[in-house]
Amino acid sequence: MDLTPYKDNYKTSYLASTYEQLEKEEQELLQMSRADESMKELAVDELASLREQKDHVKQQMDEILAADRKEEVFPNELILEVRAGAGGDEAALFARELAEMYQGYAVTRGWKVSVIDISENYLGGYKEASFEVSGKGCFEELRFETGVHRVQRIPSTEKSGRTHTSTASVAVLPIRPKQTVEINPGDLEVTFSRSGGAGGQNVNKVESAVRIVHTPTGIMIRSTAERSQAANRERAMNALQAKLEALQEESEMQSVSSERAGQIGTGDRSEKIRTYNFPQDRITDHRIKKSWSNVEGIMTGEALGGIIDDLKQAQSEV
């Protein structure tokens, strides 16, 4: 058996060595039994044991490689961005609620969520916010959340009782284990500043916030949540890598129209995908033309799984 694929993967290389050793022992035992007739019967059980061990090791290696292949398609890390759209202060408040909905859902799934950067308005709403999410299946579960989310409700500041419509956009960008876009350090403008907002003495005294501009595309990333420049720079670079790869994938997808037609949505953050109607306690996903009640439970993240499951099911039927 060709062990090259297993030797080339650091996760299976030690198992490949074990497999080779078992093969060596098997061959030695076979040669011994052929040379000495009296050893044949004694070797039967041991040969069976060695082959069973080989099969077990091969199964382990195959499972690891299969998991790696799946992670290339559905990585276990992503960048989640939420931005306020039309609707002023109400849009920013809705953007914050969306971010908190995904954070709540992440808790139910056992995922880790780390803040990259948050820009708030005076009411505490999010003008824009970005997070790094890591955990098994996170991209596979959240990949259909990219797009424009619309809310219809009566704002607390509305005295006449009129229902307002506001929007916020969401982008879910995978962080792939194998990078497909090479970033030239010469294309980056990196600046440091003091982090704003709460955070203790460190915020006021240390220039830990990082701002990276990718000059060829104009993409700008800020990372402010960590206490060190190095940590903020790493998070910003992860976000930049994810954005550049998303741009590349979007460009490739535009040239394959049939593949785009076979997806739930296009992955374009300008596409209106869902409406949250609070007065009627109804959330509607326009891509699969399905509605759910229990807006309150969904907005906490606890009941969001029902929508995600229905989207995954719809995609599997395409």
N, C-alpha and C positions, 0 to 999 in steps of 0.2 A: 504494500500500500504506500502511495506517495504521501509522506508526512509534511511536505513543504508548507502547505497552507497553515498547518498547525504550529510548525516551528516559527513561522514568520509572525505569528500573533503572540504577543507577550503574555496574554492570558492563558494560552494553551501550550506554550513552549515547554513548560515543565511536565505537562501531561504527555507531550510527544516523546520526551525523554523516557518517561515511565513505560510508554508503549514500546519503544525501541528495546528497552531492557527486557520486557516480557517476551518480545519476539526472539531476542537472542537466547533467552532461557528455553523457549519452545524449540528452537532449532537445535540447541545442544542436546536436549532431551530426546529429540527425534533421532539424531545421529547416534546417540548412545544406545537407543532401543534397537536400531538397525544393526549395530555392531555386535550386540549381545542379545540373543534370543530370550534369555532368561529375564531381561529387563523390560520386555514388551508389555507384559501384564501389569508390572509395577508402574509403568509409565502412563497407562491409560488414564487413571484418575488424576494424576498430576497434569497431564496434557489438557484434560477437560477443565481443570481449575484455571490453568494459564489462559486458555481461550476465553473462559468466562470473564476473567479479569481484563483481558484485551478488549472484549466487547463493551465492558462497563466503561473503560477509559475512553474508547472511541465515542461512545454515546455522550460522555461528558464534554469531550472536545467539540462534537457536532452541535450540542446544545449551546455552548458558549459562542461559537461562530454564528449560529442562527440568531442569537440575541444581539450580537454585534451588527448583523445585517439589518435587523429590525431597528436598532438604534440609529443607524445611518438614515433611515427613512423617518422614524419617529424618535428623535433624540429626547433625552431625559432632562434637558435644560432648555430654557427659552427666555426671551426678553418680552415682557408685557408692557405695552405703552397705552396710556389712556389720555385723550386730549379733549378738552371742551370744544364744542362746535357752536352752532347757532343757538342763541338764547341767552347770552350774557351770563349774569350771575347764576341763574337757574341751571344753565348748561354746565357750569363749573361744579355746582353741587351734585348734579347727576353724574358727572365724571368721577367724582369722589365716591359716590355710592357704587358705581360699577367696579372701581378699583377694590373697594371693600368687599363687594360680592365675590370677586375672584380670590381675594385673600381668604375669605371665609370658606370658599370651596376648597382651597388649597389645604386648609386645616383638616377638613373632613377626609382628604386623600392622603394626609401625612406628608405633604410636600413642604419644602422650605421656600420662603419668600423673603428676598432681600431688597431693600429700597436702593435704587440707583440715584434718582433725583426726583424731587417734588417741587412744583411751583404752585403756590396757593394764592387765591384772591383774599380779599379782606374778610369774607364770610367763612373762610376755611375750605372753600371749594377748590378743586384742582383745575388750574389752567392747563397743566400737563403734568404727567407723572410717569415714571418708568421703574420697572421692577425686574429683578432676575428671579425666575422660578426654577427650582430643581426638584426632581422626584420622578419615580417610575411612572411612565405613561403621561407625563404632563402635556407634552406637545400633541400627542395623539388625542387627548381629551379636549384641549383648548384650541385646536387648529382652526375650527370653524367660527371662532369668535371675532376674527378680523372683519372690520366693516363699521358702518355707521349705525349706532344704536339711538333710537328716538324715544323720548319720554313725553307722555301726555298726562298732565296733572295740574291741580290748582296750587301754585306756589304759596308758601306761608306768608309771603309779603303781598299777595294779591287780595285787595280789599273787596273787589266787586264779585269775587267768586268765579272768575273766568278761567277756563282750562287753557293752559299754555303748552306749546310744543317746543321742546328743546332737543338738541342732539349732542352726542359725544362720539368720538371715533376711537376704535380699539385696534391695535396691531399686535399680533402674536408672531414673534420671529424666532425660529428655532436656532439654538446654538449647536451646530453639528460637531460630532467628535472629529471628523476629518474636514479640515478647512478646504474650501474650494476656490476661495479668492485670496490671492496673496496681497498683503498690504505693504506698500513701499514706505518705509519710515520717512523718506524725503517728501512724501505727500501729506504729512501730518503737521498741523500747527498745534502745539500743546502749550497751554497756559495754566497757571495755578493761581488760586485766590482763596480768600477766607470763606468758609462755609457760612451761609446765612441761617437765621432761625435758631431754634433751641438746640442745645448740645453742650452746654457747660463752657468752661474756660478754654478748652481746646479750640472751639469754634472761633473765638475772638483773637487768639494768639497765633494759630498755625495756619499756613496757607495749604490746607489739605484738599480743597475742592479742585477738581481737574476738569478742564474744558479742552476737547479735542475736535479739531476741524479737519475733515478730509477734503483737501483742496480740489481734487478733480471732480468730486460730486457735490461739494458744498454741504455735505452732511455734518451736523454739529452735535456732539454728545457731551453732556455734563454729568459728572458723578460727584455727589456731595455728601452722601450718607456716611461713608466710612471716615475713621479718624486719621488715616494715613494717606499720603499721596500715592504710595505704591498700590494700596488696596483700591482706591478710587480710580487710578489709572487702569488697573486690571479690569474692573467692572466696565469702565468706559470702552476699553478695547474690545471686550466681549460683545458689547452692544453694537459697536461699529462693525465688527466682523459679521454679526447677524444681519445688520441692515444691508451691508454690501452684498451678502449672499442672497438676501431676499430680492434685491434689485436684479441680480443676475438671473435668479429663477423666474422672476416676473417677465423679464425680457425673453427668456427661453419659452415660457408658456404662451406668450403672445404669438409666437410663430407656430404653435400647435393648437389651432382652434378647436379641433375635435376633442382634444384632451381637456381643454377648458370647459367645453360644453358638458363634459361628463362629471363635473365636480359640483358640489354644493357651493354655489357662489364662485367667485374668481379669486378670492384672497385679496381683493382690492379694498383698501380702507375707505374708499369713496362710495362703495356699494351699500345701500341702505338694507340692512339685514333683519332688523328686529324692532318692534314697537312695544314699549312698556306703558300700558294704559292703566293708571292707578285708579281713577274713578270707577272703572268697570272691572277691576281686579282681573286683568287679562294681559298676558304677554303673547305676542304673535311673532313667529319667525316667518318672514315673507318668502324665504327660499323653499321651504317645504310646506308652506301654507298650513301651518298647524298652530293652535293656541293652547295656552295653559293658564290655569288660575293659580291662586296663592302667590301673588306678587311679593307679599311681605317675606314669605319663606324663601323665595327664589333670591331676593335681594340680599338676604343674609348669607347666601351661598349654600345653605343646607339643602335646599330643594333644586338647586341648579342642575344636579346630576340627571334629572328627568329630561331636561331639554338636551343636554349633551348626549345622552343615550339615544334619543330620537334622531338627532342629527347623524350620529354614527350609523344607526340602522338605515337611515335614508341613503347615506353614501354607499353602504354595502349593497344596496339594491339597484344602484345606478348601473 
